[in-house]
Amino acid sequence: MINFWKFFLTMVWGVLLPSQIIAQDQPRFALIIGNEQYKIGALRNPVNDARSMTASLLQSGFETKLLENVTAEEFEAGITNFLDSLPEGAIGLFYYAGHAIQRDGRNYLLPIDVKAESADAIISKSVDAAQIVERFHKSGVDFSIFILDACRNNPFLTDDSEQGRGLASMESDAGETLIGFATQAGEVAYDGTGPNSPYTGALINELDKPGKDILDVFRSVRRSVRIWTNGRQRPFISASIERKFAFKDAAAATTPSVETGELTLQSVRPVVERIWWDVIQESPVPGDFRNFVNHFPESKNVVKARNLVIKLEQSDQSVRGIVFANFSVPEERRSVHGLSAVVTPCDIVAGDPDDPRRITDGVPWGLVNVRQGIQECSAALAKDPTNPRLLHLMGRLLDIQSRYDDAEGFYRLASSLNYDASLVNLGFMFVAAKGRDRDYEQALKLYRQAADLGNLRARTNIGEMFERGWFVERNLDEAILWYDLAAQNGWPNALDTLGNMYRRGSDKNGNGPAQDLDESIRLYTIASELGSTNAMNNLGRLYLSEALVQDNKELGLQWLARASERGNRFAPFHLGRIYRNGKLVDRDFPRAIKLFERSADLGFAPARIAIGRMHANGDGVAKSRETAGFHYILAALTADGKRPRQKEEAEQRLDDLGLDNETLSKARSLAQNWLRLNGG
């Protein structure tokens, strides 16, 4: 938590006042910069990110200026010219993607002509982010938004003794300002596996939602990036704003107009034509319409598309589309018999990481640029309408958009071609009650079909249904058979779950396997080596258990630390308890609080309770019942609904503090504001 109390004392009185709303017709201007062509440390995504942001902001009423791969001289000139053009009282937005460094608590954005040299030399050629903020307000900007997707580690410094990791926190005392960072202060953001970075990919999807307040936008982005990077990247914002602001007017909300009907292999092409047109008809990218015409020259929308190309190219408010050259084998080196010949932009933008038949790394669910994905998958299906992989990916995109009926049509068509990933996603729609009543019987049928096709996720899901007694009678022996079938083929979730079962042993009725800690260690170790952070956490805890700790303390601590570093939300909580209690290691309250805060920030409510206890007792921090109350309230609000004990404990500890009504009301207000800003 960065400057927590200072932040909220300035936030709480203004940020939620519904009467103070920025008018939709207030002039909006945006300067977008994407730098990737560095002589060393070249990046893949910043220009795509900048173009995607430009397109999104144009559709949100911003007049935009896009700069790509700028030198130091071009960077400075671009900022000066942009600010000189702004009218008094405008809304101003600055977005930057590329390399940056921090030094002495200040952040510096790097032009592409920077070289590997000393920190002093690099800083002399870079742009101070805080000075950009100040210059915006001096130019008369009424409401400022700064977005920095620029926390990537850099290869430039030849002397790193004074350089901090990632970027430093920033605040602004001048005017109403929101500053969005791709990740926490001192941490590193990632370029991602798709054509957009995780942060910008999530942000584009949220900007597309009409009527959504700016704080809710960034809260949702934070949650998506945190979840879908498995906790390795955690965005945050610094804000001092008093009014509500929506990128898109709520009146712009529309229900997708495409009716797919009963989808068949024969109707795929006309259906994707309608889906594609629905997505691009207000696009500011001329290439979107050219691509549409090239794939559907017979469409009734061809004339309109060609006219839009002409209109956009005559305007200074258009943008080029994203490029895929950095994500594929150069055309002259491709083999007609190789993988490079079949990978499509659809696979690059929307590939499913859980699909065993995927042909790219895939992009996690909440980080997919959905609008771009629908265009690329429509184009791919226009050429190859019976390809089950592409049908599955279109279904996934519509599923992400919560267009469940349309998604089901594509999933079912892919399933009819024995595409097991679609069967699993369909099954999950029935388990999670997505656009339908929960139906475990139907889910089991679909999972069984996918399992018969060899899908390891489906086999694990069937094991869970037998373990929990969903539709079928609870049967741990049957559950083990299914888990083991998936584990033998290297499915990490199944290995970890089996490890749990052998660690716990049979229940009081004799159901389940006999306890076997050696087998549990073996299973956890395999799953850990395959990247499962839950298995790493479980392995560390097992080594530190009373039965094994004497000979395995260091190994246990190492596995917990490894899980924590890789974003597991439970491991920092358990490590925090170890450093707080001081039994296995020397007591270290500051380190314990830091670990608890990381776990709480990843959404684990018991860690929030632990922070509250340390404030209540004055363990390593000033003793404060008020601060403890805030954390207990927040823990109750973010507790896991499937584990009622979490909320009960938080509420009981809050009652035990005996706070007066005024203090309690203030703590609740602070907790609710924190939750609105940061999410659960």
C-alpha positions as CSV (number, residue, x, y, z in Angstrom):
1,M,0.0,0.0,0.0
2,I,1.6,3.3,-1.1
3,N,0.9,6.4,1.0
4,F,-2.3,4.7,2.0
5,W,-3.8,7.1,4.6
6,K,-2.6,10.2,2.8
7,F,-4.2,9.0,-0.3
8,F,-7.6,8.3,1.2
9,L,-7.8,11.4,3.2
10,T,-7.7,13.3,-0.1
11,M,-9.9,10.8,-1.9
12,V,-12.9,10.0,0.3
13,W,-14.7,13.4,0.2
14,G,-14.7,13.9,-3.5
15,V,-14.4,10.8,-5.6
16,L,-17.9,9.4,-5.2
17,L,-20.0,12.6,-5.4
18,P,-22.6,11.7,-8.1
19,S,-23.5,15.4,-8.7
20,Q,-20.1,16.2,-10.0
21,I,-19.9,14.7,-13.4
22,I,-17.7,15.7,-16.3
23,A,-19.8,16.6,-19.3
24,Q,-19.5,14.3,-22.2
25,D,-19.0,17.3,-24.6
26,Q,-16.1,18.7,-22.7
27,P,-13.2,18.7,-25.2
28,R,-10.9,15.7,-24.9
29,F,-7.4,15.4,-26.2
30,A,-4.8,12.6,-26.0
31,L,-1.1,12.2,-26.7
32,I,-0.1,8.6,-27.2
33,I,3.5,7.4,-27.6
34,G,4.7,3.9,-28.3
35,N,8.5,3.2,-28.3
36,E,9.8,-0.2,-29.2
37,Q,12.6,0.1,-31.8
38,Y,15.5,0.5,-29.3
39,K,18.9,-0.3,-30.5
40,I,19.2,-2.7,-27.6
41,G,16.4,-4.1,-25.6
42,A,13.8,-3.9,-28.4
43,L,10.2,-4.6,-27.4
44,R,7.4,-6.3,-29.3
45,N,4.2,-4.6,-28.1
46,P,4.5,-0.8,-27.5
47,V,3.5,0.4,-31.0
48,N,0.6,-2.1,-31.1
49,D,-0.4,-0.9,-27.7
50,A,-0.2,2.7,-28.7
51,R,-2.3,2.1,-31.9
52,S,-4.9,0.1,-30.0
53,M,-5.2,2.8,-27.4
54,T,-5.5,5.5,-30.1
55,A,-8.3,3.6,-31.8
56,S,-10.1,3.1,-28.5
57,L,-9.8,6.7,-27.5
58,L,-10.9,8.0,-30.9
59,Q,-14.1,6.0,-30.4
60,S,-14.4,7.6,-26.9
61,G,-14.4,11.1,-28.3
62,F,-10.8,12.1,-27.9
63,E,-8.9,14.1,-30.5
64,T,-5.6,12.1,-30.6
65,K,-2.0,12.5,-31.5
66,L,-0.1,9.3,-32.0
67,L,3.7,9.2,-32.0
68,E,5.7,6.0,-32.7
69,N,9.4,5.3,-32.0
70,V,10.4,8.8,-31.1
71,T,13.9,10.1,-30.4
72,A,14.7,12.4,-27.5
73,E,14.2,15.5,-29.7
74,E,11.0,14.2,-31.2
75,F,9.7,13.3,-27.7
76,E,10.2,16.8,-26.4
77,A,8.8,18.4,-29.6
78,G,5.8,16.1,-29.5
79,I,4.8,17.1,-25.9
80,T,5.4,20.8,-26.5
81,N,3.3,20.8,-29.7
82,F,0.5,18.8,-28.2
83,L,0.3,21.1,-25.1
84,D,0.4,24.2,-27.2
85,S,-2.6,23.0,-29.2
86,L,-4.9,22.4,-26.2
87,P,-7.8,24.8,-25.4
88,E,-8.2,26.0,-21.9
89,G,-10.2,23.7,-19.6
90,A,-9.8,20.6,-21.8
91,I,-9.5,17.0,-20.6
92,G,-6.0,15.8,-21.3
93,L,-4.7,12.2,-21.5
94,F,-1.1,11.0,-21.9
95,Y,-0.3,7.4,-22.6
96,Y,3.2,5.9,-22.9
97,A,4.3,2.4,-23.7
98,G,8.0,1.6,-23.8
99,H,11.1,1.5,-21.6
100,A,11.4,3.6,-18.5
101,I,13.6,3.8,-15.4
102,Q,13.4,5.3,-12.0
103,R,16.0,7.1,-9.9
104,D,15.7,8.8,-6.6
105,G,11.9,8.4,-6.7
106,R,11.4,9.9,-10.1
107,N,10.4,8.2,-13.3
108,Y,12.1,8.8,-16.7
109,L,10.6,7.7,-20.0
110,L,13.2,6.6,-22.6
111,P,13.4,7.7,-26.2
112,I,14.5,5.1,-28.8
113,D,17.9,6.7,-29.3
114,V,19.1,6.1,-25.7
115,K,22.2,4.1,-25.4
116,A,23.7,1.8,-22.8
117,E,25.6,4.1,-20.5
118,S,25.6,5.6,-17.0
119,A,22.4,6.6,-15.2
120,D,23.3,10.3,-15.4
121,A,23.8,10.1,-19.2
122,I,20.5,8.2,-19.7
123,I,18.5,10.6,-17.6
124,S,19.9,13.6,-19.4
125,K,18.4,12.2,-22.6
126,S,15.1,11.0,-21.1
127,V,11.8,12.6,-20.2
128,D,10.8,13.2,-16.6
129,A,7.2,11.8,-16.2
130,A,6.5,14.1,-13.2
131,Q,7.4,17.1,-15.3
132,I,4.9,16.0,-18.0
133,V,2.2,16.0,-15.3
134,E,3.2,19.5,-14.2
135,R,3.3,20.8,-17.8
136,F,-0.2,19.5,-18.5
137,H,-1.7,21.5,-15.6
138,K,0.3,24.6,-16.4
139,S,-1.2,24.5,-19.9
140,G,-4.7,24.8,-18.5
141,V,-5.9,21.2,-18.6
142,D,-8.9,20.8,-16.4
143,F,-8.8,17.0,-15.8
144,S,-5.6,14.9,-16.5
145,I,-5.2,11.2,-17.1
146,F,-1.7,9.7,-17.3
147,I,-1.2,6.0,-18.2
148,L,2.2,4.5,-18.0
149,D,2.7,1.0,-19.4
150,A,6.4,1.4,-19.0
151,C,7.7,-0.7,-16.1
152,R,9.6,-3.2,-18.1
153,N,13.1,-4.0,-16.9
154,N,15.7,-2.2,-19.1
155,P,19.1,-3.2,-20.5
156,F,20.5,0.3,-20.7
157,L,22.2,1.1,-17.4
158,T,25.9,0.2,-17.2
159,D,26.0,1.2,-13.5
160,D,22.8,0.2,-11.7
161,S,23.7,1.1,-8.2
162,E,21.3,4.0,-8.1
163,Q,18.5,2.5,-10.2
164,G,15.3,1.1,-8.6
165,R,13.4,-1.8,-10.1
166,G,10.4,-0.9,-12.1
167,L,8.9,2.6,-11.6
168,A,8.4,4.7,-8.5
169,S,5.0,5.8,-7.2
170,M,3.8,9.2,-8.4
171,E,1.3,11.7,-7.1
172,S,0.2,15.1,-8.3
173,D,-0.9,18.1,-6.2
174,A,-1.9,20.1,-9.3
175,G,-5.5,19.9,-10.3
176,E,-7.6,16.7,-10.8
177,T,-5.3,13.9,-11.9
178,L,-5.4,10.2,-12.2
179,I,-2.1,8.3,-12.9
180,G,-2.4,4.7,-13.9
181,F,0.6,2.4,-13.6
182,A,0.9,-1.0,-15.3
183,T,2.2,-2.6,-12.1
184,Q,3.1,-1.8,-8.5
185,A,5.9,0.6,-7.6
186,G,9.2,-1.2,-7.8
187,E,7.8,-4.2,-9.8
188,V,8.1,-5.1,-13.4
189,A,5.4,-5.2,-16.1
190,Y,5.4,-7.8,-18.9
191,D,5.2,-7.5,-22.7
192,G,2.8,-10.4,-22.8
193,T,2.2,-13.3,-25.2
194,G,-0.2,-11.6,-27.6
195,P,0.0,-8.5,-29.7
196,N,-0.9,-6.2,-26.7
197,S,0.7,-6.1,-23.3
198,P,-1.4,-7.6,-20.4
199,Y,-2.1,-4.1,-19.1
200,T,-3.1,-2.4,-22.3
201,G,-5.1,-5.5,-23.5
202,A,-7.2,-5.4,-20.3
203,L,-7.5,-1.6,-20.4
204,I,-8.8,-1.5,-24.0
205,N,-11.6,-4.0,-23.1
206,E,-12.7,-1.8,-20.2
207,L,-12.6,1.5,-22.1
208,D,-15.1,-0.1,-24.5
209,K,-17.8,-0.4,-21.8
210,P,-20.2,2.6,-22.0
211,G,-21.0,4.5,-18.8
212,K,-18.2,3.0,-16.7
213,D,-16.6,5.5,-14.3
214,I,-12.9,5.9,-14.6
215,L,-12.2,4.5,-11.2
216,D,-14.2,1.4,-12.0
217,V,-12.3,1.1,-15.3
218,F,-8.9,1.0,-13.6
219,R,-10.2,-1.2,-10.8
220,S,-11.4,-3.8,-13.3
221,V,-8.1,-3.6,-15.2
222,R,-6.2,-4.1,-12.0
223,R,-8.3,-7.2,-11.2
224,S,-8.0,-8.7,-14.7
225,V,-4.2,-8.2,-14.9
226,R,-3.7,-9.5,-11.3
227,I,-5.7,-12.6,-11.9
228,W,-4.6,-13.5,-15.5
229,T,-0.9,-12.9,-14.8
230,N,-1.3,-15.2,-11.8
231,G,-0.4,-12.3,-9.5
232,R,2.9,-11.5,-11.2
233,Q,1.7,-8.1,-12.3
234,R,-0.5,-5.8,-10.2
235,P,-1.5,-2.4,-11.6
236,F,-2.2,0.5,-9.3
237,I,-3.3,4.1,-9.6
238,S,-2.7,7.4,-7.8
239,A,-5.7,9.7,-8.0
240,S,-6.9,13.0,-6.7
241,I,-10.2,13.5,-8.5
242,E,-13.5,14.9,-7.4
243,R,-15.7,14.2,-10.4
244,K,-17.0,11.2,-12.2
245,F,-15.7,10.6,-15.7
246,A,-16.7,8.0,-18.2
247,F,-14.7,7.3,-21.4
248,K,-17.9,6.4,-23.2
249,D,-21.4,7.8,-22.5
250,A,-23.8,5.4,-21.0
251,A,-26.2,6.3,-23.8
252,A,-23.8,4.6,-26.2
253,A,-24.5,1.2,-24.7
254,T,-25.9,-1.1,-27.3
255,T,-26.6,-4.8,-27.5
256,P,-24.7,-6.6,-30.2
257,S,-27.1,-6.7,-33.2
258,V,-25.9,-9.9,-34.7
259,E,-28.2,-12.9,-34.4
260,T,-26.3,-16.1,-35.2
261,G,-29.3,-18.3,-35.2
262,E,-28.8,-22.1,-35.6
263,L,-25.1,-22.1,-36.6
264,T,-24.1,-24.6,-39.2
265,L,-20.9,-25.1,-41.2
266,Q,-22.7,-23.6,-44.2
267,S,-23.8,-20.5,-42.3
268,V,-20.4,-19.7,-40.6
269,R,-19.2,-17.4,-43.3
270,P,-22.3,-15.1,-43.5
271,V,-22.5,-15.1,-39.6
272,V,-18.9,-14.0,-39.1
273,E,-19.4,-11.3,-41.8
274,R,-22.2,-9.8,-39.6
275,I,-20.2,-10.2,-36.4
276,W,-17.2,-8.5,-38.1
277,W,-19.2,-5.6,-39.4
278,D,-20.9,-5.1,-36.1
279,V,-17.4,-4.7,-34.5
280,I,-15.8,-2.3,-37.0
281,Q,-18.6,-0.1,-38.2
282,E,-17.4,2.8,-36.0
283,S,-13.7,2.0,-36.2
284,P,-11.2,4.8,-36.9
285,V,-8.8,2.3,-38.6
286,P,-9.0,2.4,-42.4
287,G,-7.3,-1.0,-42.6
288,D,-10.2,-2.6,-40.7
289,F,-12.5,-1.8,-43.6
290,R,-10.0,-2.7,-46.3
291,N,-9.5,-6.1,-44.7
292,F,-13.3,-6.6,-44.4
293,V,-13.8,-5.8,-48.2
294,N,-11.0,-8.2,-49.1
295,H,-12.6,-11.0,-47.3
296,F,-16.2,-10.2,-48.1
297,P,-16.3,-8.5,-51.5
298,E,-19.9,-9.7,-51.9
299,S,-21.1,-8.0,-48.7
300,K,-23.9,-5.4,-48.8
301,N,-21.6,-3.2,-46.7
302,V,-18.8,-3.0,-49.2
303,V,-19.7,0.4,-50.6
304,K,-20.1,1.8,-47.1
305,A,-16.8,0.3,-46.1
306,R,-15.0,1.8,-49.1
307,N,-16.5,5.3,-48.4
308,L,-15.3,5.0,-44.8
309,V,-11.8,4.3,-45.9
310,I,-11.8,7.4,-48.0
311,K,-13.3,9.5,-45.2
312,L,-10.8,8.3,-42.6
313,E,-7.8,8.7,-44.9
314,Q,-8.8,12.3,-45.5
315,S,-9.0,12.9,-41.7
316,D,-6.1,13.4,-39.4
317,Q,-8.0,11.3,-36.8
318,S,-7.3,7.8,-38.1
319,V,-4.8,5.2,-37.0
320,R,-3.0,2.3,-38.6
321,G,-3.9,-1.2,-37.4
322,I,-1.7,-3.4,-35.2
323,V,1.0,-5.6,-36.8
324,F,1.9,-9.2,-36.3
325,A,5.5,-9.3,-37.7
326,N,7.0,-9.6,-34.3
327,F,4.9,-12.6,-33.5
328,S,5.5,-14.8,-36.5
329,V,8.2,-16.3,-38.7
330,P,9.2,-13.9,-41.5
331,E,7.3,-14.9,-44.7
332,E,10.5,-15.7,-46.6
333,R,11.5,-18.3,-44.0
334,R,8.2,-20.1,-43.6
335,S,7.8,-23.7,-44.6
336,V,4.6,-24.8,-46.3
337,H,4.8,-27.9,-44.2
338,G,5.6,-26.1,-40.9
339,L,3.6,-24.6,-38.1
340,S,4.3,-21.1,-39.3
341,A,2.1,-21.8,-42.4
342,V,-1.0,-22.4,-40.3
343,V,-0.7,-19.8,-37.5
344,T,-3.2,-17.0,-38.1
345,P,-3.5,-13.6,-36.5
346,C,-6.6,-15.1,-34.8
347,D,-4.3,-17.6,-33.0
348,I,-2.0,-14.8,-32.0
349,V,-4.6,-12.5,-30.6
350,A,-7.1,-15.0,-29.1
351,G,-5.3,-18.3,-28.7
352,D,-6.6,-20.3,-25.7
353,P,-3.8,-21.3,-23.2
354,D,-6.0,-24.2,-21.9
355,D,-6.5,-25.7,-25.4
356,P,-4.2,-28.7,-25.8
357,R,-4.4,-28.3,-29.6
358,R,-3.5,-24.6,-29.6
359,I,-0.7,-23.6,-32.0
360,T,0.5,-20.4,-30.1
361,D,1.2,-19.7,-26.4
362,G,-2.3,-18.2,-26.1
363,V,-3.6,-15.1,-24.3
364,P,-5.2,-15.4,-20.9
365,W,-9.0,-14.8,-20.8
366,G,-9.1,-11.3,-19.3
367,L,-6.2,-10.0,-21.3
368,V,-7.5,-10.6,-24.8
369,N,-8.1,-7.6,-27.0
370,V,-11.6,-8.8,-27.9
371,R,-12.4,-6.3,-30.6
372,Q,-9.2,-7.1,-32.5
373,G,-9.7,-10.8,-31.8
374,I,-13.1,-10.8,-33.4
375,Q,-11.8,-9.1,-36.5
376,E,-8.9,-11.5,-36.9
377,C,-11.0,-14.6,-36.2
378,S,-13.7,-13.5,-38.6
379,A,-11.0,-13.0,-41.3
380,A,-9.6,-16.5,-40.5
381,L,-13.0,-18.2,-40.6
382,A,-13.9,-16.4,-43.8
383,K,-11.1,-18.3,-45.4
384,D,-11.5,-21.5,-43.4
385,P,-15.0,-21.8,-42.1
386,T,-14.8,-25.4,-41.1
387,N,-11.7,-25.2,-39.0
388,P,-12.6,-26.3,-35.5
389,R,-9.8,-24.5,-33.8
390,L,-10.9,-21.2,-35.3
391,L,-14.5,-21.9,-34.5
392,H,-13.5,-22.5,-30.9
393,L,-11.6,-19.3,-30.7
394,M,-14.6,-17.3,-32.0
395,G,-16.7,-19.0,-29.4
396,R,-14.2,-18.0,-26.7
397,L,-14.2,-14.4,-27.8
398,L,-18.0,-14.2,-27.7
399,D,-17.9,-16.0,-24.3
400,I,-15.5,-13.3,-23.0
401,Q,-18.0,-10.7,-24.1
402,S,-20.7,-12.5,-22.2
403,R,-22.6,-13.2,-25.5
404,Y,-23.3,-16.8,-24.2
405,D,-25.9,-17.9,-26.8
406,D,-23.6,-16.8,-29.7
407,A,-20.6,-18.4,-28.0
408,E,-22.5,-21.7,-27.5
409,G,-23.3,-21.9,-31.2
410,F,-19.6,-21.7,-32.1
411,Y,-18.6,-24.1,-29.3
412,R,-21.2,-26.6,-30.3
413,L,-20.1,-26.5,-34.0
414,A,-16.5,-27.0,-33.0
415,S,-17.5,-29.8,-30.6
416,S,-19.4,-31.5,-33.5
417,L,-15.9,-31.7,-35.1
418,N,-14.5,-33.4,-32.0
419,Y,-12.8,-30.3,-30.7
420,D,-12.3,-31.1,-27.0
421,A,-11.5,-27.6,-25.8
422,S,-14.9,-26.4,-26.9
423,L,-16.6,-29.3,-25.1
424,V,-14.8,-28.3,-21.9
425,N,-15.7,-24.6,-22.2
426,L,-19.4,-25.6,-22.9
427,G,-19.3,-27.8,-19.8
428,F,-18.0,-25.0,-17.7
429,M,-20.8,-22.7,-19.0
430,F,-23.2,-25.2,-17.3
431,V,-21.2,-25.4,-14.1
432,A,-20.8,-21.6,-13.8
433,A,-24.4,-20.9,-14.9
434,K,-23.3,-18.6,-17.7
435,G,-26.5,-17.4,-19.4
436,R,-28.4,-20.5,-18.2
437,D,-29.3,-22.4,-15.1
438,R,-26.5,-24.4,-13.4
439,D,-26.7,-28.0,-14.8
440,Y,-24.1,-30.4,-13.5
441,E,-25.7,-33.3,-15.4
442,Q,-25.2,-31.6,-18.7
443,A,-21.7,-30.5,-17.7
444,L,-20.7,-34.0,-16.9
445,K,-21.9,-35.3,-20.3
446,L,-19.8,-32.7,-22.0
447,Y,-16.8,-33.2,-19.8
448,R,-17.0,-37.0,-20.5
449,Q,-17.0,-36.5,-24.2
450,A,-13.9,-34.3,-23.9
451,A,-12.3,-36.8,-21.5
452,D,-12.8,-39.6,-24.1
453,L,-11.0,-37.4,-26.6
454,G,-8.0,-37.2,-24.1
455,N,-8.6,-33.7,-22.7
456,L,-6.8,-33.6,-19.3
457,R,-8.7,-30.6,-18.0
458,A,-11.9,-32.5,-18.6
459,R,-10.6,-35.5,-16.7
460,T,-9.6,-33.3,-13.8
461,N,-13.0,-31.6,-13.8
462,I,-14.8,-35.0,-13.7
463,G,-12.6,-36.0,-10.7
464,E,-13.7,-32.8,-9.0
465,M,-17.3,-33.6,-9.6
466,F,-16.9,-37.0,-7.9
467,E,-14.8,-35.5,-5.1
468,R,-17.5,-32.8,-4.4
469,G,-20.6,-34.9,-5.2
470,W,-21.8,-32.6,-8.0
471,F,-24.7,-34.5,-9.7
472,V,-23.0,-37.8,-9.0
473,E,-22.7,-39.5,-5.6
474,R,-19.5,-38.4,-3.8
475,N,-16.9,-41.0,-4.4
476,L,-13.2,-40.3,-3.6
477,D,-12.0,-43.6,-5.1
478,E,-13.6,-42.6,-8.4
479,A,-12.2,-39.1,-8.1
480,I,-8.7,-40.5,-7.7
481,L,-9.0,-42.6,-10.8
482,W,-9.9,-39.5,-12.9
483,Y,-7.3,-37.3,-11.2
484,D,-4.6,-40.0,-11.7
485,L,-5.6,-40.4,-15.4
486,A,-4.9,-36.6,-15.9
487,A,-1.8,-36.6,-13.6
488,Q,-0.1,-39.4,-15.5
489,N,-0.1,-37.2,-18.6
490,G,1.4,-34.3,-16.7
491,W,-1.6,-32.1,-15.9
492,P,-0.4,-29.8,-13.0
493,N,-3.9,-29.2,-11.4
494,A,-4.5,-33.0,-11.2
495,L,-1.1,-33.6,-9.7
496,D,-1.6,-30.9,-7.1
497,T,-5.0,-32.2,-6.2
498,L,-3.8,-35.8,-5.8
499,G,-1.0,-34.5,-3.6
500,N,-3.6,-32.9,-1.4
501,M,-5.5,-36.1,-1.1
502,Y,-2.5,-38.1,-0.1
503,R,-1.4,-35.5,2.4
504,R,-4.8,-35.4,4.1
505,G,-5.3,-39.2,4.0
506,S,-8.7,-41.0,4.3
507,D,-11.6,-39.3,6.0
508,K,-13.3,-40.4,9.2
509,N,-15.4,-42.9,7.2
510,G,-12.3,-44.5,5.6
511,N,-13.0,-42.9,2.2
512,G,-10.0,-41.8,0.1
513,P,-6.4,-43.0,0.1
514,A,-4.3,-43.7,3.2
515,Q,-2.0,-40.8,4.2
516,D,1.3,-41.1,2.3
517,L,3.5,-38.0,2.7
518,D,6.2,-39.4,0.4
519,E,3.7,-39.8,-2.4
520,S,2.3,-36.3,-1.7
521,I,5.8,-34.8,-1.9
522,R,6.4,-36.7,-5.2
523,L,3.2,-35.3,-6.8
524,Y,3.7,-31.8,-5.5
525,T,7.3,-31.8,-6.8
526,I,6.3,-32.8,-10.3
527,A,3.5,-30.2,-10.4
528,S,5.9,-27.5,-9.1
529,E,8.4,-28.3,-11.8
530,L,5.5,-27.9,-14.3
531,G,4.9,-24.4,-12.9
532,S,2.0,-24.9,-10.5
533,T,2.4,-22.2,-7.8
534,N,-0.3,-23.9,-5.7
535,A,1.8,-27.0,-5.7
536,M,4.9,-25.0,-4.7
537,N,3.0,-23.5,-1.8
538,N,1.7,-26.9,-0.7
539,L,5.1,-28.5,-1.0
540,G,6.7,-25.7,1.1
541,R,4.0,-26.0,3.8
542,L,4.4,-29.8,3.9
543,Y,8.2,-29.6,4.3
544,L,7.6,-27.1,7.2
545,S,5.0,-29.3,8.9
546,E,5.7,-30.8,12.3
547,A,6.4,-34.2,10.8
548,L,9.0,-33.0,8.3
549,V,10.4,-29.6,9.4
550,Q,13.4,-30.9,11.3
551,D,15.2,-32.0,8.1
552,N,13.5,-29.8,5.6
553,K,13.2,-26.3,6.9
554,E,15.4,-24.6,4.3
555,L,13.7,-26.5,1.5
556,G,10.3,-25.6,2.8
557,L,11.2,-21.9,3.0
558,Q,12.6,-21.9,-0.5
559,W,9.5,-23.4,-2.0
560,L,7.2,-20.9,-0.2
561,A,9.5,-18.0,-1.4
562,R,9.4,-19.4,-5.0
563,A,5.6,-19.6,-5.0
564,S,5.4,-16.1,-3.6
565,E,7.7,-14.7,-6.2
566,R,5.6,-16.3,-8.9
567,G,2.4,-14.7,-7.8
568,N,0.8,-17.3,-5.6
569,R,-1.6,-15.6,-3.1
570,F,-1.3,-18.1,-0.3
571,A,2.5,-18.5,-0.1
572,P,3.2,-14.9,1.1
573,F,0.6,-15.3,3.8
574,H,2.2,-18.4,5.1
575,L,5.7,-16.9,4.9
576,G,4.4,-13.8,6.7
577,R,3.1,-15.9,9.6
578,I,6.5,-17.6,9.8
579,Y,8.3,-14.2,10.1
580,R,5.7,-12.8,12.5
581,N,5.8,-15.8,14.8
582,G,9.6,-16.1,14.9
583,K,9.7,-19.8,15.6
584,L,11.4,-21.2,12.4
585,V,13.3,-17.9,11.6
586,D,14.2,-14.8,13.5
587,R,11.1,-12.6,14.0
588,D,10.9,-9.9,11.4
589,F,7.7,-7.8,11.7
590,P,8.4,-5.4,8.8
591,R,9.0,-8.4,6.5
592,A,5.9,-10.1,7.8
593,I,3.7,-7.1,7.0
594,K,5.1,-6.7,3.6
595,L,4.3,-10.4,2.9
596,F,0.8,-10.1,4.3
597,E,0.2,-7.0,2.2
598,R,1.3,-8.9,-1.0
599,S,-1.1,-11.8,-0.2
600,A,-3.9,-9.4,0.7
601,D,-3.3,-7.5,-2.5
602,L,-3.7,-10.7,-4.4
603,G,-7.1,-11.2,-2.9
604,F,-6.6,-13.5,0.1
605,A,-8.7,-12.1,3.0
606,P,-7.0,-14.0,5.9
607,A,-3.8,-11.9,5.1
608,R,-5.9,-8.8,5.5
609,I,-7.0,-10.1,8.9
610,A,-3.3,-10.7,9.8
611,I,-2.4,-7.1,8.9
612,G,-5.3,-5.9,11.1
613,R,-4.0,-8.0,14.0
614,M,-0.5,-6.5,13.7
615,H,-2.0,-3.0,13.8
616,A,-4.2,-3.9,16.7
617,N,-1.2,-5.3,18.7
618,G,1.4,-2.7,17.5
619,D,3.6,-5.5,16.1
620,G,6.2,-3.6,14.0
621,V,3.8,-0.7,13.4
622,A,2.2,2.0,15.5
623,K,-0.7,0.5,17.5
624,S,-4.0,1.6,15.9
625,R,-7.4,0.2,16.5
626,E,-8.8,2.4,13.7
627,T,-6.3,1.0,11.1
628,A,-7.0,-2.5,12.4
629,G,-10.7,-1.9,12.0
630,F,-10.2,-0.8,8.4
631,H,-8.4,-4.0,7.6
632,Y,-10.9,-6.2,9.3
633,I,-13.8,-4.5,7.4
634,L,-11.9,-4.9,4.2
635,A,-11.3,-8.6,5.0
636,A,-15.0,-9.2,5.6
637,L,-15.9,-7.5,2.3
638,T,-13.4,-9.5,0.3
639,A,-13.8,-12.9,2.1
640,D,-14.3,-16.0,0.0
641,G,-18.0,-16.8,-0.2
642,K,-17.2,-20.5,-0.1
643,R,-15.3,-20.1,3.2
644,P,-17.7,-18.4,5.6
645,R,-15.2,-18.7,8.4
646,Q,-13.1,-16.0,6.9
647,K,-15.9,-13.4,7.1
648,E,-16.9,-14.6,10.6
649,E,-13.4,-14.2,11.9
650,A,-13.0,-10.7,10.4
651,E,-16.3,-9.5,11.9
652,Q,-15.6,-11.0,15.3
653,R,-12.2,-9.3,15.5
654,L,-13.8,-6.0,14.4
655,D,-16.4,-6.3,17.2
656,D,-13.6,-7.1,19.7
657,L,-11.9,-3.7,18.9
658,G,-14.9,-1.9,20.5
659,L,-14.7,1.1,18.1
660,D,-17.2,3.9,18.6
661,N,-19.8,4.6,15.9
662,E,-18.0,7.6,14.3
663,T,-14.7,5.7,14.0
664,L,-16.4,2.6,12.7
665,S,-18.3,4.6,10.1
666,K,-15.1,6.3,8.9
667,A,-13.3,2.9,8.6
668,R,-16.2,1.5,6.6
669,S,-16.2,4.5,4.3
670,L,-12.4,4.1,3.7
671,A,-12.7,0.4,3.1
672,Q,-15.6,0.8,0.6
673,N,-13.6,3.5,-1.3
674,W,-10.5,1.3,-1.3
675,L,-12.5,-1.6,-2.6
676,R,-14.0,0.5,-5.4
677,L,-10.6,1.7,-6.4
678,N,-8.7,-1.6,-6.1
679,G,-11.2,-4.4,-6.4
680,G,-11.4,-7.5,-4.2
